[in-house]
Amino acid sequence: MDHQTYVEGSVAENEKVMTMKDWIIVSLFMMIPIANIVLLFVWAFGSDGNLNRKNWAKASLLLMAILMGLYFVVGTIIAFITFILLAMEG
């Protein structure tokens, strides 16, 4: 028995390493508007599926949430400063 057969036979289906082809397909799905967000939630919180993709989807959603929070905070600060400057002029 060669090493590759042993490794593939001893790993659960959802724990196998994703191939480059799998990641390219995932990347193509991420280019579809709206569907990409839906797929991220399905992959992150679905009961079955590859654990690598599941963890990647969770990390992507967490990063999106952090960035949206930062955009909101910075946008609010900029809007607040703008309103103060406009009020001082008028």
C-alpha positions in Angstrom: 0.0 0.0 0.0 1.5 3.4 -1.0 1.4 6.4 1.2 -1.3 8.3 -0.8 -3.8 5.4 -0.6 -3.2 5.1 3.1 -3.7 8.9 3.7 -6.8 9.1 1.6 -8.3 6.0 3.3 -7.7 7.3 6.8 -9.2 10.7 6.5 -13.0 11.5 6.7 -14.6 12.9 3.6 -15.2 16.3 5.2 -11.6 16.6 6.4 -9.8 16.0 3.1 -7.6 18.8 1.9 -9.3 20.8 -0.9 -7.6 20.7 -4.2 -6.6 23.8 -6.3 -9.5 23.0 -8.6 -11.9 23.1 -5.6 -10.5 26.5 -4.5 -10.8 27.9 -8.0 -14.4 26.9 -8.1 -15.0 28.5 -4.7 -13.3 31.7 -6.0 -15.6 31.7 -9.0 -18.7 31.3 -6.8 -17.4 34.3 -4.7 -17.6 36.5 -7.8 -21.4 36.1 -8.1 -23.1 39.1 -6.3 -25.5 38.2 -3.5 -25.0 34.5 -4.0 -21.5 34.9 -2.5 -22.8 36.1 0.8 -25.5 33.4 0.9 -22.9 30.7 0.1 -20.6 32.0 2.8 -23.3 31.5 5.4 -24.3 28.1 4.0 -20.7 26.9 4.0 -19.9 28.4 7.4 -22.9 27.2 9.3 -24.1 24.2 7.3 -24.0 20.8 9.0 -21.9 19.0 6.4 -19.2 20.1 4.0 -15.4 20.3 3.9 -13.9 21.6 7.2 -11.3 23.7 5.3 -14.0 25.5 3.4 -16.1 25.8 6.5 -13.3 27.5 8.5 -12.4 29.7 5.5 -16.1 30.8 5.2 -16.2 31.6 8.9 -13.0 33.6 8.7 -14.3 35.5 5.7 -17.6 36.4 7.4 -15.7 37.6 10.5 -13.4 39.7 8.4 -16.3 41.2 6.6 -18.0 42.0 9.9 -14.9 43.7 11.2 -14.4 45.7 8.1 -18.1 46.8 8.0 -17.8 47.9 11.6 -14.7 49.9 10.8 -16.3 51.5 7.8 -19.3 52.4 9.9 -17.2 54.0 12.7 -15.0 55.9 10.2 -18.0 57.0 8.1 -19.8 58.2 11.3 -16.8 60.2 12.4 -16.3 61.8 9.0 -20.1 62.7 8.8 -20.0 64.1 12.3 -17.0 66.3 11.6 -18.5 67.4 8.3 -21.8 68.5 10.0 -19.8 70.3 12.7 -17.8 72.2 10.1 -20.9 73.0 8.1 -22.7 74.3 11.2 -19.7 76.5 12.0 -19.8 78.2 8.6 -23.5 78.8 8.5 
